[in-house]
Amino acid sequence: MTVTYVIEGSRITGPDSFWTVVGEAVNGPGGYFGRNLDAFADCLGGGMGTPDDGDFVFEWRDHALSARALGHTETARYLERMAARAHESNRGRLREECGCPRRWPPPP
């Protein structure tokens, strides 16, 4: 039987809250289901609260609200904050990624 995890998009105000909302949808209050895209991909592979048979789906309510909160501008701000705290060997890559959302769509 497919397990459905409900993501309440109205609670997502930016990237940080996305991780909280998804973690709680899968694993209850204070639950974890990744704190970055790599960890999220690992969690989607199983073993982090989802059924062993992989039979689960996400129902994303109020997705339009969260889409704005997770859009290019907010993602660039998030990456800029990460770059400020990152080890100096990672700052250049993060700052480069910060610029990518602002250039979307690419010029013709």
Biopython code that builds the backbone (N, CA, C, O; Angstrom):
import numpy as np
from Bio.PDB.StructureBuilder import StructureBuilder

atoms = [
    (1, "MET", "N", (0.841, -1.183, 0.000)),
    (1, "MET", "CA", (0.000, 0.000, 0.000)),
    (1, "MET", "C", (0.889, 1.251, 0.000)),
    (1, "MET", "O", (1.792, 1.378, 0.828)),
    (2, "THR", "N", (0.632, 2.153, -0.914)),
    (2, "THR", "CA", (1.423, 3.367, -1.053)),
    (2, "THR", "C", (1.213, 4.300, 0.132)),
    (2, "THR", "O", (0.079, 4.596, 0.508)),
    (3, "VAL", "N", (2.322, 4.762, 0.719)),
    (3, "VAL", "CA", (2.286, 5.731, 1.811)),
    (3, "VAL", "C", (2.381, 7.121, 1.195)),
    (3, "VAL", "O", (3.216, 7.364, 0.323)),
    (4, "THR", "N", (1.520, 8.034, 1.652)),
    (4, "THR", "CA", (1.530, 9.407, 1.167)),
    (4, "THR", "C", (2.023, 10.334, 2.265)),
    (4, "THR", "O", (1.492, 10.333, 3.376)),
    (5, "TYR", "N", (3.039, 11.124, 1.949)),
    (5, "TYR", "CA", (3.552, 12.136, 2.862)),
    (5, "TYR", "C", (3.072, 13.489, 2.356)),
    (5, "TYR", "O", (3.250, 13.817, 1.183)),
    (6, "VAL", "N", (2.464, 14.272, 3.239)),
    (6, "VAL", "CA", (1.890, 15.557, 2.847)),
    (6, "VAL", "C", (2.851, 16.683, 3.218)),
    (6, "VAL", "O", (3.223, 16.854, 4.379)),
    (7, "ILE", "N", (3.237, 17.436, 2.208)),
    (7, "ILE", "CA", (4.060, 18.630, 2.404)),
    (7, "ILE", "C", (3.119, 19.824, 2.390)),
    (7, "ILE", "O", (2.426, 20.073, 1.403)),
    (8, "GLU", "N", (3.102, 20.554, 3.486)),
    (8, "GLU", "CA", (2.261, 21.744, 3.582)),
    (8, "GLU", "C", (3.045, 22.935, 3.027)),
    (8, "GLU", "O", (3.815, 23.577, 3.741)),
    (9, "GLY", "N", (2.833, 23.212, 1.745)),
    (9, "GLY", "CA", (3.566, 24.270, 1.069)),
    (9, "GLY", "C", (3.391, 25.639, 1.678)),
    (9, "GLY", "O", (4.271, 26.489, 1.544)),
    (10, "SER", "N", (2.269, 25.878, 2.351)),
    (10, "SER", "CA", (2.037, 27.179, 2.980)),
    (10, "SER", "C", (3.003, 27.428, 4.136)),
    (10, "SER", "O", (3.172, 28.571, 4.561)),
    (11, "ARG", "N", (3.633, 26.385, 4.645)),
    (11, "ARG", "CA", (4.604, 26.527, 5.734)),
    (11, "ARG", "C", (6.018, 26.783, 5.224)),
    (11, "ARG", "O", (6.922, 27.073, 6.008)),
    (12, "ILE", "N", (6.208, 26.676, 3.919)),
    (12, "ILE", "CA", (7.545, 26.843, 3.348)),
    (12, "ILE", "C", (7.758, 28.308, 2.991)),
    (12, "ILE", "O", (7.084, 28.861, 2.123)),
    (13, "THR", "N", (8.711, 28.919, 3.683)),
    (13, "THR", "CA", (9.004, 30.335, 3.474)),
    (13, "THR", "C", (10.373, 30.549, 2.848)),
    (13, "THR", "O", (10.754, 31.686, 2.568)),
    (14, "GLY", "N", (11.112, 29.478, 2.626)),
    (14, "GLY", "CA", (12.444, 29.541, 2.040)),
    (14, "GLY", "C", (13.095, 28.174, 2.137)),
    (14, "GLY", "O", (12.489, 27.229, 2.642)),
    (15, "PRO", "N", (14.329, 28.065, 1.656)),
    (15, "PRO", "CA", (14.998, 26.764, 1.658)),
    (15, "PRO", "C", (15.118, 26.116, 3.036)),
    (15, "PRO", "O", (14.924, 24.907, 3.161)),
    (16, "ASP", "N", (15.432, 26.890, 4.064)),
    (16, "ASP", "CA", (15.576, 26.299, 5.402)),
    (16, "ASP", "C", (14.283, 25.665, 5.884)),
    (16, "ASP", "O", (14.297, 24.557, 6.420)),
    (17, "SER", "N", (13.171, 26.354, 5.700)),
    (17, "SER", "CA", (11.903, 25.790, 6.162)),
    (17, "SER", "C", (11.464, 24.600, 5.301)),
    (17, "SER", "O", (10.737, 23.729, 5.778)),
    (18, "PHE", "N", (11.899, 24.558, 4.040)),
    (18, "PHE", "CA", (11.582, 23.403, 3.204)),
    (18, "PHE", "C", (12.080, 22.120, 3.858)),
    (18, "PHE", "O", (11.341, 21.139, 3.950)),
    (19, "TRP", "N", (13.335, 22.126, 4.314)),
    (19, "TRP", "CA", (13.908, 20.925, 4.924)),
    (19, "TRP", "C", (13.152, 20.531, 6.183)),
    (19, "TRP", "O", (12.950, 19.345, 6.446)),
    (20, "THR", "N", (12.735, 21.522, 6.958)),
    (20, "THR", "CA", (11.973, 21.246, 8.178)),
    (20, "THR", "C", (10.628, 20.622, 7.838)),
    (20, "THR", "O", (10.245, 19.613, 8.429)),
    (21, "VAL", "N", (9.913, 21.210, 6.896)),
    (21, "VAL", "CA", (8.581, 20.728, 6.525)),
    (21, "VAL", "C", (8.639, 19.311, 5.957)),
    (21, "VAL", "O", (7.813, 18.470, 6.312)),
    (22, "VAL", "N", (9.592, 19.043, 5.091)),
    (22, "VAL", "CA", (9.717, 17.705, 4.514)),
    (22, "VAL", "C", (10.102, 16.691, 5.595)),
    (22, "VAL", "O", (9.555, 15.590, 5.647)),
    (23, "GLY", "N", (11.038, 17.072, 6.445)),
    (23, "GLY", "CA", (11.442, 16.171, 7.525)),
    (23, "GLY", "C", (10.292, 15.805, 8.434)),
    (23, "GLY", "O", (10.159, 14.650, 8.839)),
    (24, "GLU", "N", (9.458, 16.780, 8.761)),
    (24, "GLU", "CA", (8.304, 16.519, 9.616)),
    (24, "GLU", "C", (7.229, 15.731, 8.897)),
    (24, "GLU", "O", (6.533, 14.931, 9.523)),
    (25, "ALA", "N", (7.074, 15.936, 7.599)),
    (25, "ALA", "CA", (6.076, 15.171, 6.837)),
    (25, "ALA", "C", (6.402, 13.681, 6.872)),
    (25, "ALA", "O", (5.506, 12.843, 6.976)),
    (26, "VAL", "N", (7.687, 13.359, 6.783)),
    (26, "VAL", "CA", (8.093, 11.953, 6.741)),
    (26, "VAL", "C", (8.285, 11.370, 8.136)),
    (26, "VAL", "O", (7.851, 10.250, 8.406)),
    (27, "ASN", "N", (8.931, 12.122, 9.023)),
    (27, "ASN", "CA", (9.358, 11.559, 10.298)),
    (27, "ASN", "C", (8.784, 12.247, 11.536)),
    (27, "ASN", "O", (9.283, 12.045, 12.643)),
    (28, "GLY", "N", (7.742, 13.057, 11.358)),
    (28, "GLY", "CA", (7.097, 13.681, 12.506)),
    (28, "GLY", "C", (7.844, 14.912, 13.008)),
    (28, "GLY", "O", (8.867, 15.296, 12.443)),
    (29, "PRO", "N", (7.330, 15.529, 14.075)),
    (29, "PRO", "CA", (7.929, 16.759, 14.611)),
    (29, "PRO", "C", (9.433, 16.598, 14.870)),
    (29, "PRO", "O", (9.874, 15.644, 15.511)),
    (30, "GLY", "N", (10.197, 17.554, 14.354)),
    (30, "GLY", "CA", (11.642, 17.517, 14.509)),
    (30, "GLY", "C", (12.328, 16.509, 13.611)),
    (30, "GLY", "O", (13.538, 16.306, 13.716)),
    (31, "GLY", "N", (11.561, 15.866, 12.716)),
    (31, "GLY", "CA", (12.101, 14.809, 11.861)),
    (31, "GLY", "C", (13.070, 15.317, 10.820)),
    (31, "GLY", "O", (13.042, 16.483, 10.426)),
    (32, "TYR", "N", (13.924, 14.418, 10.385)),
    (32, "TYR", "CA", (14.968, 14.720, 9.397)),
    (32, "TYR", "C", (14.690, 13.971, 8.101)),
    (32, "TYR", "O", (14.331, 12.794, 8.119)),
    (33, "PHE", "N", (14.859, 14.667, 6.972)),
    (33, "PHE", "CA", (14.792, 14.031, 5.664)),
    (33, "PHE", "C", (15.671, 14.823, 4.700)),
    (33, "PHE", "O", (15.276, 15.130, 3.576)),
    (34, "GLY", "N", (16.876, 15.144, 5.178)),
    (34, "GLY", "CA", (17.840, 15.899, 4.390)),
    (34, "GLY", "C", (17.862, 17.361, 4.765)),
    (34, "GLY", "O", (16.859, 17.917, 5.213)),
    (35, "ARG", "N", (19.034, 17.993, 4.577)),
    (35, "ARG", "CA", (19.190, 19.430, 4.800)),
    (35, "ARG", "C", (19.858, 20.094, 3.603)),
    (35, "ARG", "O", (20.219, 21.270, 3.653)),
    (36, "ASN", "N", (20.020, 19.322, 2.520)),
    (36, "ASN", "CA", (20.532, 19.851, 1.251)),
    (36, "ASN", "C", (20.120, 18.853, 0.169)),
    (36, "ASN", "O", (19.609, 17.777, 0.480)),
    (37, "LEU", "N", (20.336, 19.199, -1.081)),
    (37, "LEU", "CA", (19.847, 18.344, -2.167)),
    (37, "LEU", "C", (20.511, 16.974, -2.207)),
    (37, "LEU", "O", (19.859, 15.980, -2.525)),
    (38, "ASP", "N", (21.793, 16.911, -1.890)),
    (38, "ASP", "CA", (22.458, 15.611, -1.888)),
    (38, "ASP", "C", (21.886, 14.702, -0.808)),
    (38, "ASP", "O", (21.616, 13.527, -1.057)),
    (39, "ALA", "N", (21.701, 15.250, 0.399)),
    (39, "ALA", "CA", (21.132, 14.461, 1.498)),
    (39, "ALA", "C", (19.688, 14.077, 1.188)),
    (39, "ALA", "O", (19.254, 12.971, 1.510)),
    (40, "PHE", "N", (18.948, 14.985, 0.565)),
    (40, "PHE", "CA", (17.563, 14.714, 0.188)),
    (40, "PHE", "C", (17.503, 13.541, -0.794)),
    (40, "PHE", "O", (16.661, 12.652, -0.662)),
    (41, "ALA", "N", (18.402, 13.550, -1.777)),
    (41, "ALA", "CA", (18.450, 12.452, -2.744)),
    (41, "ALA", "C", (18.754, 11.132, -2.045)),
    (41, "ALA", "O", (18.161, 10.103, -2.370)),
    (42, "ASP", "N", (19.670, 11.159, -1.091)),
    (42, "ASP", "CA", (19.973, 9.949, -0.322)),
    (42, "ASP", "C", (18.748, 9.462, 0.431)),
    (42, "ASP", "O", (18.446, 8.268, 0.428)),
    (43, "CYS", "N", (18.041, 10.382, 1.075)),
    (43, "CYS", "CA", (16.843, 10.013, 1.841)),
    (43, "CYS", "C", (15.762, 9.428, 0.927)),
    (43, "CYS", "O", (15.075, 8.478, 1.300)),
    (44, "LEU", "N", (15.619, 9.996, -0.261)),
    (44, "LEU", "CA", (14.626, 9.478, -1.201)),
    (44, "LEU", "C", (14.938, 8.042, -1.611)),
    (44, "LEU", "O", (14.044, 7.300, -2.019)),
    (45, "GLY", "N", (16.198, 7.656, -1.502)),
    (45, "GLY", "CA", (16.605, 6.294, -1.831)),
    (45, "GLY", "C", (16.170, 5.264, -0.804)),
    (45, "GLY", "O", (16.276, 4.062, -1.049)),
    (46, "GLY", "N", (15.682, 5.717, 0.341)),
    (46, "GLY", "CA", (15.161, 4.806, 1.357)),
    (46, "GLY", "C", (16.004, 4.751, 2.608)),
    (46, "GLY", "O", (17.148, 5.202, 2.642)),
    (47, "GLY", "N", (15.395, 4.178, 3.644)),
    (47, "GLY", "CA", (16.084, 3.986, 4.899)),
    (47, "GLY", "C", (16.037, 5.153, 5.857)),
    (47, "GLY", "O", (16.639, 5.088, 6.929)),
    (48, "MET", "N", (15.347, 6.210, 5.511)),
    (48, "MET", "CA", (15.283, 7.381, 6.379)),
    (48, "MET", "C", (13.840, 7.687, 6.787)),
    (48, "MET", "O", (13.440, 8.849, 6.856)),
    (49, "GLY", "N", (13.075, 6.647, 7.051)),
    (49, "GLY", "CA", (11.705, 6.820, 7.503)),
    (49, "GLY", "C", (10.663, 6.413, 6.487)),
    (49, "GLY", "O", (9.482, 6.308, 6.819)),
    (50, "THR", "N", (11.077, 6.184, 5.258)),
    (50, "THR", "CA", (10.139, 5.775, 4.222)),
    (50, "THR", "C", (10.002, 4.251, 4.226)),
    (50, "THR", "O", (10.861, 3.557, 4.770)),
    (51, "PRO", "N", (8.936, 3.727, 3.628)),
    (51, "PRO", "CA", (8.755, 2.270, 3.598)),
    (51, "PRO", "C", (9.923, 1.550, 2.925)),
    (51, "PRO", "O", (10.496, 2.046, 1.955)),
    (52, "ASP", "N", (10.261, 0.391, 3.446)),
    (52, "ASP", "CA", (11.373, -0.393, 2.898)),
    (52, "ASP", "C", (11.181, -0.752, 1.430)),
    (52, "ASP", "O", (12.154, -0.896, 0.691)),
    (53, "ASP", "N", (9.926, -0.897, 1.009)),
    (53, "ASP", "CA", (9.683, -1.284, -0.384)),
    (53, "ASP", "C", (9.699, -0.089, -1.343)),
    (53, "ASP", "O", (9.525, -0.260, -2.550)),
    (54, "GLY", "N", (9.907, 1.123, -0.804)),
    (54, "GLY", "CA", (9.977, 2.309, -1.648)),
    (54, "GLY", "C", (8.644, 2.783, -2.187)),
    (54, "GLY", "O", (8.599, 3.624, -3.085)),
    (55, "ASP", "N", (7.553, 2.249, -1.646)),
    (55, "ASP", "CA", (6.212, 2.578, -2.140)),
    (55, "ASP", "C", (5.660, 3.788, -1.379)),
    (55, "ASP", "O", (4.870, 3.651, -0.444)),
    (56, "PHE", "N", (6.104, 4.984, -1.811)),
    (56, "PHE", "CA", (5.625, 6.210, -1.179)),
    (56, "PHE", "C", (5.581, 7.334, -2.203)),
    (56, "PHE", "O", (6.263, 7.301, -3.227)),
    (57, "VAL", "N", (4.759, 8.328, -1.895)),
    (57, "VAL", "CA", (4.638, 9.523, -2.729)),
    (57, "VAL", "C", (4.533, 10.739, -1.820)),
    (57, "VAL", "O", (4.216, 10.625, -0.636)),
    (58, "PHE", "N", (4.805, 11.899, -2.395)),
    (58, "PHE", "CA", (4.602, 13.160, -1.698)),
    (58, "PHE", "C", (3.405, 13.863, -2.305)),
    (58, "PHE", "O", (3.274, 13.930, -3.527)),
    (59, "GLU", "N", (2.542, 14.381, -1.469)),
    (59, "GLU", "CA", (1.455, 15.260, -1.887)),
    (59, "GLU", "C", (1.842, 16.655, -1.417)),
    (59, "GLU", "O", (1.919, 16.917, -0.216)),
    (60, "TRP", "N", (2.085, 17.546, -2.371)),
    (60, "TRP", "CA", (2.576, 18.883, -2.053)),
    (60, "TRP", "C", (1.412, 19.866, -2.154)),
    (60, "TRP", "O", (1.042, 20.301, -3.244)),
    (61, "ARG", "N", (0.848, 20.205, -1.007)),
    (61, "ARG", "CA", (-0.271, 21.153, -0.966)),
    (61, "ARG", "C", (0.253, 22.587, -1.029)),
    (61, "ARG", "O", (1.370, 22.873, -0.597)),
    (62, "ASP", "N", (-0.563, 23.474, -1.569)),
    (62, "ASP", "CA", (-0.189, 24.891, -1.696)),
    (62, "ASP", "C", (1.190, 25.052, -2.332)),
    (62, "ASP", "O", (1.997, 25.875, -1.898)),
    (63, "HIS", "N", (1.441, 24.260, -3.356)),
    (63, "HIS", "CA", (2.752, 24.279, -4.002)),
    (63, "HIS", "C", (3.081, 25.626, -4.622)),
    (63, "HIS", "O", (4.255, 25.988, -4.702)),
    (64, "ALA", "N", (2.081, 26.379, -5.063)),
    (64, "ALA", "CA", (2.357, 27.682, -5.678)),
    (64, "ALA", "C", (2.967, 28.645, -4.659)),
    (64, "ALA", "O", (3.851, 29.431, -5.002)),
    (65, "LEU", "N", (2.504, 28.589, -3.420)),
    (65, "LEU", "CA", (3.076, 29.451, -2.373)),
    (65, "LEU", "C", (4.538, 29.102, -2.132)),
    (65, "LEU", "O", (5.392, 29.986, -2.060)),
    (66, "SER", "N", (4.816, 27.831, -2.010)),
    (66, "SER", "CA", (6.200, 27.430, -1.737)),
    (66, "SER", "C", (7.081, 27.625, -2.971)),
    (66, "SER", "O", (8.284, 27.845, -2.830)),
    (67, "ALA", "N", (6.521, 27.552, -4.153)),
    (67, "ALA", "CA", (7.319, 27.771, -5.364)),
    (67, "ALA", "C", (7.910, 29.179, -5.371)),
    (67, "ALA", "O", (9.061, 29.375, -5.761)),
    (68, "ARG", "N", (7.121, 30.150, -4.941)),
    (68, "ARG", "CA", (7.641, 31.519, -4.854)),
    (68, "ARG", "C", (8.740, 31.608, -3.800)),
    (68, "ARG", "O", (9.757, 32.267, -4.013)),
    (69, "ALA", "N", (8.535, 30.946, -2.667)),
    (69, "ALA", "CA", (9.511, 30.991, -1.578)),
    (69, "ALA", "C", (10.797, 30.248, -1.922)),
    (69, "ALA", "O", (11.837, 30.490, -1.309)),
    (70, "LEU", "N", (10.732, 29.349, -2.896)),
    (70, "LEU", "CA", (11.902, 28.565, -3.289)),
    (70, "LEU", "C", (12.426, 28.975, -4.665)),
    (70, "LEU", "O", (13.252, 28.275, -5.250)),
    (71, "GLY", "N", (11.949, 30.101, -5.179)),
    (71, "GLY", "CA", (12.330, 30.558, -6.512)),
    (71, "GLY", "C", (13.788, 30.967, -6.609)),
    (71, "GLY", "O", (14.541, 30.869, -5.640)),
    (72, "HIS", "N", (14.173, 31.421, -7.779)),
    (72, "HIS", "CA", (15.568, 31.758, -8.065)),
    (72, "HIS", "C", (16.128, 32.824, -7.141)),
    (72, "HIS", "O", (17.258, 32.694, -6.670)),
    (73, "THR", "N", (15.370, 33.867, -6.874)),
    (73, "THR", "CA", (15.875, 34.960, -6.036)),
    (73, "THR", "C", (16.172, 34.467, -4.631)),
    (73, "THR", "O", (17.238, 34.749, -4.083)),
    (74, "GLU", "N", (15.236, 33.735, -4.045)),
    (74, "GLU", "CA", (15.443, 33.230, -2.686)),
    (74, "GLU", "C", (16.568, 32.202, -2.647)),
    (74, "GLU", "O", (17.335, 32.157, -1.686)),
    (75, "THR", "N", (16.669, 31.387, -3.672)),
    (75, "THR", "CA", (17.748, 30.401, -3.720)),
    (75, "THR", "C", (19.106, 31.100, -3.782)),
    (75, "THR", "O", (20.054, 30.655, -3.136)),
    (76, "ALA", "N", (19.213, 32.175, -4.542)),
    (76, "ALA", "CA", (20.464, 32.935, -4.607)),
    (76, "ALA", "C", (20.806, 33.518, -3.246)),
    (76, "ALA", "O", (21.966, 33.472, -2.835)),
    (77, "ARG", "N", (19.828, 34.062, -2.540)),
    (77, "ARG", "CA", (20.068, 34.593, -1.186)),
    (77, "ARG", "C", (20.569, 33.498, -0.252)),
    (77, "ARG", "O", (21.497, 33.708, 0.528)),
    (78, "TYR", "N", (19.946, 32.336, -0.342)),
    (78, "TYR", "CA", (20.332, 31.189, 0.489)),
    (78, "TYR", "C", (21.780, 30.789, 0.204)),
    (78, "TYR", "O", (22.553, 30.551, 1.132)),
    (79, "LEU", "N", (22.144, 30.715, -1.067)),
    (79, "LEU", "CA", (23.515, 30.354, -1.433)),
    (79, "LEU", "C", (24.513, 31.422, -0.997)),
    (79, "LEU", "O", (25.637, 31.100, -0.614)),
    (80, "GLU", "N", (24.109, 32.685, -1.054)),
    (80, "GLU", "CA", (24.987, 33.762, -0.590)),
    (80, "GLU", "C", (25.243, 33.635, 0.907)),
    (80, "GLU", "O", (26.370, 33.834, 1.362)),
    (81, "ARG", "N", (24.199, 33.301, 1.685)),
    (81, "ARG", "CA", (24.379, 33.096, 3.128)),
    (81, "ARG", "C", (25.299, 31.904, 3.380)),
    (81, "ARG", "O", (26.153, 31.947, 4.266)),
    (82, "MET", "N", (25.122, 30.846, 2.601)),
    (82, "MET", "CA", (25.983, 29.670, 2.754)),
    (82, "MET", "C", (27.435, 30.020, 2.415)),
    (82, "MET", "O", (28.354, 29.573, 3.101)),
    (83, "ALA", "N", (27.643, 30.809, 1.372)),
    (83, "ALA", "CA", (28.997, 31.184, 0.961)),
    (83, "ALA", "C", (29.693, 31.976, 2.063)),
    (83, "ALA", "O", (30.895, 31.818, 2.275)),
    (84, "ALA", "N", (28.954, 32.818, 2.759)),
    (84, "ALA", "CA", (29.539, 33.621, 3.829)),
    (84, "ALA", "C", (30.041, 32.745, 4.979)),
    (84, "ALA", "O", (30.988, 33.113, 5.674)),
    (85, "ARG", "N", (29.405, 31.586, 5.179)),
    (85, "ARG", "CA", (29.777, 30.689, 6.280)),
    (85, "ARG", "C", (30.681, 29.544, 5.829)),
    (85, "ARG", "O", (31.231, 28.824, 6.663)),
    (86, "ALA", "N", (30.836, 29.373, 4.540)),
    (86, "ALA", "CA", (31.552, 28.211, 4.006)),
    (86, "ALA", "C", (33.064, 28.345, 4.178)),
    (86, "ALA", "O", (33.599, 29.441, 4.345)),
    (87, "HIS", "N", (33.722, 27.210, 4.131)),
    (87, "HIS", "CA", (35.192, 27.198, 4.119)),
    (87, "HIS", "C", (35.643, 27.934, 2.866)),
    (87, "HIS", "O", (34.996, 27.863, 1.821)),
    (88, "GLU", "N", (36.750, 28.632, 2.986)),
    (88, "GLU", "CA", (37.214, 29.450, 1.861)),
    (88, "GLU", "C", (37.422, 28.658, 0.578)),
    (88, "GLU", "O", (37.336, 29.229, -0.509)),
    (89, "SER", "N", (37.692, 27.367, 0.674)),
    (89, "SER", "CA", (37.880, 26.561, -0.538)),
    (89, "SER", "C", (36.561, 26.327, -1.283)),
    (89, "SER", "O", (36.579, 25.947, -2.454)),
    (90, "ASN", "N", (35.430, 26.545, -0.628)),
    (90, "ASN", "CA", (34.120, 26.351, -1.260)),
    (90, "ASN", "C", (33.438, 27.663, -1.637)),
    (90, "ASN", "O", (32.449, 27.649, -2.371)),
    (91, "ARG", "N", (33.935, 28.771, -1.162)),
    (91, "ARG", "CA", (33.253, 30.062, -1.372)),
    (91, "ARG", "C", (33.108, 30.431, -2.841)),
    (91, "ARG", "O", (32.056, 30.913, -3.259)),
    (92, "GLY", "N", (34.154, 30.209, -3.624)),
    (92, "GLY", "CA", (34.092, 30.575, -5.041)),
    (92, "GLY", "C", (32.994, 29.831, -5.772)),
    (92, "GLY", "O", (32.241, 30.422, -6.546)),
    (93, "ARG", "N", (32.901, 28.517, -5.522)),
    (93, "ARG", "CA", (31.863, 27.709, -6.178)),
    (93, "ARG", "C", (30.477, 28.175, -5.758)),
    (93, "ARG", "O", (29.585, 28.289, -6.598)),
    (94, "LEU", "N", (30.283, 28.447, -4.465)),
    (94, "LEU", "CA", (28.967, 28.889, -3.997)),
    (94, "LEU", "C", (28.612, 30.256, -4.572)),
    (94, "LEU", "O", (27.466, 30.490, -4.955)),
    (95, "ARG", "N", (29.576, 31.145, -4.632)),
    (95, "ARG", "CA", (29.293, 32.478, -5.191)),
    (95, "ARG", "C", (28.965, 32.380, -6.682)),
    (95, "ARG", "O", (28.132, 33.130, -7.192)),
    (96, "GLU", "N", (29.619, 31.457, -7.370)),
    (96, "GLU", "CA", (29.300, 31.236, -8.783)),
    (96, "GLU", "C", (27.859, 30.730, -8.922)),
    (96, "GLU", "O", (27.118, 31.185, -9.793)),
    (97, "GLU", "N", (27.471, 29.791, -8.059)),
    (97, "GLU", "CA", (26.100, 29.277, -8.088)),
    (97, "GLU", "C", (25.101, 30.375, -7.742)),
    (97, "GLU", "O", (23.985, 30.376, -8.261)),
    (98, "CYS", "N", (25.479, 31.300, -6.882)),
    (98, "CYS", "CA", (24.586, 32.411, -6.525)),
    (98, "CYS", "C", (24.204, 33.223, -7.755)),
    (98, "CYS", "O", (23.076, 33.704, -7.859)),
    (99, "GLY", "N", (25.135, 33.375, -8.680)),
    (99, "GLY", "CA", (24.873, 34.163, -9.871)),
    (99, "GLY", "C", (23.967, 33.471, -10.860)),
    (99, "GLY", "O", (23.295, 34.133, -11.650)),
    (100, "CYS", "N", (23.934, 32.155, -10.835)),
    (100, "CYS", "CA", (23.157, 31.416, -11.832)),
    (100, "CYS", "C", (21.671, 31.747, -11.799)),
    (100, "CYS", "O", (21.095, 31.988, -12.859)),
    (101, "PRO", "N", (21.021, 31.772, -10.641)),
    (101, "PRO", "CA", (19.596, 32.071, -10.648)),
    (101, "PRO", "C", (19.273, 33.459, -11.192)),
    (101, "PRO", "O", (18.223, 33.652, -11.805)),
    (102, "ARG", "N", (20.150, 34.416, -10.979)),
    (102, "ARG", "CA", (19.889, 35.763, -11.450)),
    (102, "ARG", "C", (19.986, 35.872, -12.968)),
    (102, "ARG", "O", (19.432, 36.798, -13.560)),
    (103, "ARG", "N", (20.676, 34.944, -13.592)),
    (103, "ARG", "CA", (20.830, 34.991, -15.041)),
    (103, "ARG", "C", (19.751, 34.160, -15.754)),
    (103, "ARG", "O", (19.825, 33.972, -16.969)),
    (104, "TRP", "N", (18.767, 33.670, -15.023)),
    (104, "TRP", "CA", (17.744, 32.833, -15.631)),
    (104, "TRP", "C", (16.563, 33.695, -16.040)),
    (104, "TRP", "O", (16.175, 34.562, -15.258)),
    (105, "PRO", "N", (15.989, 33.523, -17.166)),
    (105, "PRO", "CA", (16.448, 32.633, -18.227)),
    (105, "PRO", "C", (17.691, 33.190, -18.898)),
    (105, "PRO", "O", (17.938, 34.395, -18.859)),
    (106, "PRO", "N", (18.470, 32.316, -19.511)),
    (106, "PRO", "CA", (19.690, 32.788, -20.163)),
    (106, "PRO", "C", (19.355, 33.721, -21.316)),
    (106, "PRO", "O", (18.300, 33.590, -21.936)),
    (107, "PRO", "N", (20.246, 34.661, -21.605)),
    (107, "PRO", "CA", (19.977, 35.558, -22.727)),
    (107, "PRO", "C", (19.923, 34.800, -24.047)),
    (107, "PRO", "O", (20.580, 33.770, -24.200)),
    (108, "PRO", "N", (19.136, 35.309, -25.011)),
    (108, "PRO", "CA", (19.008, 34.623, -26.311)),
    (108, "PRO", "C", (20.275, 34.658, -27.117)),
    (108, "PRO", "O", (20.317, 34.124, -28.225)),
]
sb = StructureBuilder()
sb.init_structure("model")
sb.init_model(0)
sb.init_chain("A")
sb.init_seg("    ")
for serial, (resi, resn, name, xyz) in enumerate(atoms, 1):
    if name == "N":
        sb.init_residue(resn, " ", resi, " ")
    sb.init_atom(name, np.array(xyz, "f"), 0.0, 1.0, " ", f" {name:<3s}", serial, name[0])
structure = sb.get_structure()
